[in-house]
Amino acid sequence: MTSYSSPVTGYKKIAVIGANGMLASMLCDSVPKSVTLHRFDLPELDITDADQLNTTFAELKPDVVINCAAFTQVDACESQREMAFQVNGAGPGHLATVARNIGAVLVHVSTDFVFSGARTTPYVEDDMTEPISAYGESKLQGEQAILASGLSDYYIIRTSWLYGPGGPNFVETIIRLATEREELGIVTDQFGTPTYTGDLAAAIWRLISPITSYSSPVTQHQSQITAPYGIYHYSNSGVCSWYEFACAIVEQLRNDNASLKLRELKPITTAEYPLPAERPSYSVLSKEKYKQVTGDEISDWRYSLDRYFKNRS
């Protein structure tokens, strides 16, 4: 399980963009007390508007900018490609330029969809990216825009199958459908790892917080060491299909004696449930880099799902 639960960061002023979203809400709820938090979302701040970003952050001058803003409707990205590439592609580049200009650290949340899914072993950070959907292409463009900006102080964090309070997600969809339908068909040939926003938020605070400190023998001053900048993967541990994930959700509901209409969960293939956007058939992320840098252990996805249900109102 994630051992890090009480973030202490050396940064004093942090801006969270997309603050009304599912992950950002969890970040804001778990912010260290020592931090002055500034929340931004549409319509007051639009990451596709470079001039607005420059004006806002030149005045605020945050130490860290955490970008949770994204166009995440995977199928809608296929028909709204221009919007997808503006928000997911150009927007992060604008933020990186602003962060470089004001001397801030940029934390940007990306996705497993930058990979094709052709592998059968977990993807590491420097594996070849080969997205197969407009959403994946636009998110990869956002990563590339950050790398091309000249900003050196950044964390790009790729995650997968995100769920948590405060937003639409697979867990809440299955809960709703299980009370409405007697039979559900769930895809069984796509594999990945669910990620609880509470765990990902803790991992983000962990990356930007001091990992170790040491006293310089020359100056006698305490110095703090944070995680090296770069790209990191983070999800819960383990592997499952969407069907196995749905089965675990229904099992939780039944253990809680929820009133369900559902009688059967039926495994189906991707071909039996065609959607506008192609999904990776395998998008498990290796977390070894994150674990080596932070020393953290990562919760199994079933354990985190149980925690989500216990905390769910």
ZIKAHU-V126558 format. One record per helix or strand of 3 or more residues. SS is the DSSP state (helix for helix, strand for strand). FROM is the first residue (numbers start at 1). TO is the last residue. If there is no record, write none. Layout:
ss=SS from=FROM to=TO
ss=SS from=FROM to=TO
This chain:
ss=strand from=13 to=17
ss=helix from=22 to=29
ss=strand from=36 to=40
ss=helix from=50 to=60
ss=strand from=64 to=67
ss=helix from=74 to=79
ss=helix from=81 to=102
ss=strand from=105 to=111
ss=helix from=112 to=114
ss=helix from=134 to=148
ss=strand from=154 to=159
ss=helix from=170 to=180
ss=strand from=183 to=187
ss=helix from=197 to=207
ss=strand from=212 to=215
ss=strand from=222 to=225
ss=strand from=230 to=233
ss=helix from=242 to=255
ss=strand from=264 to=268
ss=helix from=270 to=272
ss=helix from=288 to=294
ss=helix from=301 to=311
